């Protein structure tokens, strides 16, 4: 699933293509919004909120979430799409460009005044201009019994982290993903989360190790059965869940993490 840095980059790309321009045609290919027509209106702004995207047009907001396979892509007018048309969920055209949302996990058009109904549950946005580290720490620490990896992934605590970052933060902080949040240095984890996302928000390749070479960009994520880059112990893989939330895949070094 795309993480906050990927969504941030997507918003920046859409901003360059759409912001300040008048929509000449809109096509929402989901039944609930198939009749919505925003043509003739100007795109006011495009913003990311954690893993969510908001394209604000007049008094409406186009809300999307990429989930596992979604993407927004920009093409010149009449440009050939890189994906089949049946995968398109939204098409936004201006005189200069077209933006197409493919396989979007969530797509809806909501009144701008009701954005809180779709993103109001989110915790502080790690890449937002209104980032509030103290509030993120407070939310995580409010549930000390929750495994730290699950707490970091809970978008109600802080918005923008996915599996890659949660696993990498646990490794860098020397914690097993199962360690209860109440036994972790939560302010240090939150600070590291912010620094990692900021470092990667403009990169084409996500790097948490400082090493851009193939197979060395992450410490543990996706490295099951391969030697730990610090101690050489084979990286292990497991699953971790919490009641009411989906199970998450975790990667860890059994020597470097306790």
Secondary structure, 3 states (H helix, E strand, C coil): CCCHHHHHHHHHHHHHHHCCCECCEEEECCHHHCCCCCCCCEEEEEEEECCEEEEEECCEEEEEECCCCCEEEEECCCCCCCCCHHHEEEEEECCCCEEEEECCCEEEEEEHHHCHHHHCCCCEECCCCCCCHHHHHHHHHCCCCCEHHHHHHCCCCEECCCHHHHHHHHHHCCCCCCCEHHHCCHHHHHHHHHHHHHHHCCCCCCCCCCCCCCCCCCCCCCCCCCECCCCCCECEEEEEEECCEEEEEEEECCCCCC
